[in-house]
Amino acid sequence: MNIGKVIYTGITAFSLVGAALTVQAETLEQQLMRHEGFRSFAYKDRNGYTIGIGTHLGKTQARQHEAELARLGLSYDKLIRKEQGVSLKQALWLRDQDIAKARKDAPKAIKNYSEQPQEVQEVVANMIYNMGLAGFQEFKRLRHRIETHNYTMAAEAIKRSDFYKDKGTHRRAEELRQQILKAAGKYK
């Protein structure tokens, strides 16, 4: 047995230290790496182009990322034409910038975001990372249920959404729904 080895399974990280087993919640960064995966070269999705660990390069995002891409020695046009790709290190840096933006945008969508349990804050940030602030704001019932601390009904709102019903995002949506239900059990 490797002491201190971390094994990622599902949404929980287990750290084996001696004979003791400690459970640590997966960070948003780890969760996004698992949800988004890593791609060196840009690929087309329904919102334009994406690269790295889910970094959107649509027309509006391209302007937001232009300075960041230049700082990394990358060109939007070359990325889109697949003349250039990103390294894992570059993708992680872009992911961290996108997470910071998602967390900054979250209070615009959830009025009492800072009062929410950590699990719920991470769900909101994950969804904004995935679909942008405008996309997340379309989840009116979910947002209302979160703001009123009705986490059971917030989880139900996810289950009734197209996000949940879509084959491409169903597993992610179910996992996020379970995170909200976990908060429901803790904060009754």
Phi, psi and omega in degrees: 000133175277121178286130179084002179291138179253129180243124180263125176221132179057231181253013182234142175257132178251132178245121180266113179235110185060229178263356182273145178244120178246142181252128178237138177292144177291139178284162176301321179301315179293317181298316180294323177300319179288317181292317187270329187072185181231132175226125180293323186251149181299145175225151181277134171230188186290347181247018182119232180243153178224151180214162174066239182249061177079020177284116182284136177238039174292177183302315181287321180291329181301318178294320179296324184267354186306311180293321179296316179298316180298320178301328180270003181076026183249152178241128179305311182299318180292324177296314182295323179278001180062028173274348182216147176231178178248148173277167177299320180299316178295318180296321178295320178296315178297318178302316181296324176294319180292324177295316179301318179293317179299318179292326177291323180283335186306316179295343176286335181263325181239109187304319182253039183308314184294341179272352184284152174300152182307318180302319182288318177302319181292323176298313181299312180298320179298314182292321177293321176302317184286317189239002181080164181298315181299319178296317180293325181295343176289345180274066186298314180296315179301312182299316179297316181296321178294314181299330180264011178059028177263078189289330177297315179286332175296317178297322177295323178296323176296315183299330181272357186275160173296328176303319179286322185281340181290129181302324183288336182239003184302311182299318179297313181299319179295319178297317179293324176299317179296324177298319179292321177296326176299317177296323180300319180291329182277328191240055179278000000 
